[in-house]
Amino acid sequence: MSNKQGTIMLTSNDFTGLINRRFWNNFFPIPATSNLQLGLKTPDFQLPDITNGQLVRLSQFRGDRPVILAFTRIFTEKQYCPWCYPHVRALNENYEAFVQRGIEVLLITSTDERQSKIVVKDLGLKMPLLSNPSCGVFQIYQVGQALGAPLPGQFVLDKKGILKYKHLFSFFDYNASVKTLLEVVDPLTSPKA
């Protein structure tokens, strides 16, 4: 399958690795219903950053900079969600724009470490890719699930770790655009924020 620019979204028709424990644990649909409230801190977590080879704890950014949590839907290292693939590419292409504004973007996937390493290389990721194959963080943030993988969602936290914006998947609006995310975070990077 390809988009208008001819970019491959599904890198192969090889579905090896798709049917695994994660698939069965996320098979039945659960709607995105995150009850995390704007104006409150979100749950802390620690996950391995496959891009940079280190552990990342969300709370390490508190007091330092705003953070965008971008939960994404990647089925395997060979199969990308057709709605998430262009979103991940756009976030990666604009990663420097976020960093220059003093914002960190944490991309969170349910692929395991081996699969995630291939995704980092395949997509040329510059931003941190956090691997969460148990889907525990997806569940804590209540992004929902369907047909073998958690659903995408975006959460914007200010420098104090306070939730300022959340976008949950729907068939009418899959992911928050880079433009929307920049509009949300720009006021958070002002000296008064």
C-alpha positions in Angstrom: 0.0 0.0 0.0 1.4 3.5 -0.7 0.3 7.0 -0.1 0.1 9.9 -2.6 3.9 10.5 -2.4 4.5 6.8 -3.2 5.9 6.0 0.3 5.4 2.4 1.3 3.3 2.1 4.5 3.2 -1.6 4.8 6.8 -2.7 4.0 5.9 -6.2 3.1 3.1 -8.8 2.8 5.0 -10.9 5.4 2.8 -11.1 8.5 5.4 -13.2 10.4 5.5 -12.0 14.0 2.0 -10.4 13.9 0.2 -13.2 15.8 1.8 -13.2 19.2 0.9 -12.6 22.9 0.5 -8.8 22.3 -1.9 -9.5 19.4 -4.2 -11.7 21.5 -4.0 -9.4 24.5 -5.1 -6.5 22.3 -7.4 -8.3 19.9 -10.8 -7.3 21.4 -11.7 -3.6 20.8 -11.6 -1.3 23.8 -12.4 2.3 22.9 -10.1 5.2 23.7 -11.5 6.6 26.9 -8.6 8.1 28.7 -9.9 9.7 31.9 -6.6 11.6 32.5 -7.7 15.1 33.3 -6.3 18.3 31.9 -4.6 20.3 34.6 -3.3 17.3 36.5 -0.1 15.3 36.4 0.0 12.1 34.3 1.3 8.8 35.6 5.1 8.3 35.5 6.7 5.4 33.7 10.0 4.1 32.6 10.7 2.4 29.2 13.8 1.6 27.1 14.6 4.2 24.4 15.6 2.0 21.4 16.8 5.0 19.4 19.4 6.1 22.0 19.9 2.8 23.9 19.0 4.0 27.4 16.1 3.9 29.9 13.8 7.0 29.9 11.7 7.9 32.8 8.9 10.4 32.1 9.5 12.3 35.3 13.1 13.1 34.3 11.7 15.9 32.1 9.7 17.5 34.9 11.0 21.0 35.7 13.1 20.9 32.4 10.8 20.9 29.4 7.4 20.1 27.9 6.9 16.6 26.6 4.7 15.2 23.8 3.8 11.6 24.4 3.0 10.1 21.0 1.5 6.6 21.3 1.7 4.9 17.9 0.3 1.8 16.4 2.9 -0.4 14.7 1.9 -4.0 14.4 5.4 -5.5 13.6 8.7 -4.3 12.2 7.1 -5.1 8.8 3.6 -3.8 9.2 2.7 -0.2 10.0 -0.7 1.2 10.7 -1.7 3.1 7.6 -2.9 6.1 9.7 0.1 6.1 12.1 2.8 5.7 9.5 2.4 9.2 8.0 2.0 10.6 11.5 5.3 9.0 12.7 7.1 10.2 9.6 5.8 13.8 10.1 6.8 13.8 13.8 10.3 12.5 12.8 10.7 15.1 10.0 9.7 17.9 12.4 11.6 16.5 15.5 14.2 19.3 15.2 11.5 21.9 15.2 10.2 20.6 18.5 13.7 20.3 20.0 14.5 23.9 19.0 11.5 25.0 20.9 12.7 23.1 23.9 10.2 20.3 23.6 10.8 16.5 23.8 8.8 14.1 21.7 8.6 10.5 23.0 7.2 8.0 20.5 5.8 5.0 22.3 5.3 1.7 20.5 4.1 -1.8 21.5 6.7 -3.5 19.3 9.4 -5.4 21.2 13.0 -4.4 21.4 14.1 -6.4 18.4 11.2 -5.2 16.2 11.7 -1.6 17.5 15.4 -1.6 16.5 14.3 -2.4 12.9 11.6 0.3 13.0 14.2 2.9 14.1 16.5 1.9 11.2 13.7 1.6 8.7 12.2 5.0 9.5 15.5 6.7 10.2 14.1 7.9 13.6 15.8 10.8 15.3 13.3 11.0 18.1 13.3 8.5 21.0 11.3 5.4 20.3 10.2 3.8 23.6 9.3 0.1 23.5 6.3 -1.1 25.5 5.5 -4.6 24.3 3.5 -5.4 27.5 1.3 -2.4 26.6 1.2 -1.4 30.3 1.8 2.3 29.6 -0.8 2.2 26.8 -3.3 0.8 29.3 -2.4 3.3 32.0 -3.0 6.1 29.5 -6.2 4.3 28.3 -5.7 4.9 24.6 -7.7 1.8 23.7 -7.0 -1.2 21.5 -8.3 -3.1 18.5 -7.3 -6.0 16.3 -4.0 -6.9 17.9 -2.5 -3.5 18.9 -3.1 -0.5 21.1 -4.6 2.6 19.5 -2.6 5.8 19.0 -3.0 8.9 21.1 -1.1 12.1 21.9 -0.6 13.8 25.2 1.1 17.2 25.8 2.6 17.8 29.2 4.0 21.1 30.4 7.4 21.5 32.2 5.8 20.5 35.5 4.3 17.3 34.0 0.8 18.7 33.9 -1.5 17.5 31.1 -2.4 20.4 28.8 -3.8 18.5 25.8 -4.8 15.0 24.8 -5.9 13.6 21.5 -7.4 10.1 21.3 -7.9 8.0 18.2 -11.2 8.1 16.4 -12.1 7.1 12.8 -12.9 10.8 12.2 -9.5 12.1 13.5 -6.8 9.5 13.8 -3.9 11.6 15.2 -3.2 15.2 16.2 -1.3 16.9 13.4 2.2 18.3 13.8 0.7 21.8 13.3 -1.8 21.2 16.1 0.9 19.9 18.5 3.1 22.9 17.7 0.2 25.3 18.4 -0.4 23.6 21.7 3.3 23.5 22.9 4.4 26.9 21.7 2.7 28.8 24.6 4.3 26.2 27.0 7.8 27.2 26.0 7.4 30.9 26.7 9.5 32.3 29.6 6.3 32.6 31.7 5.2 29.0 31.2 
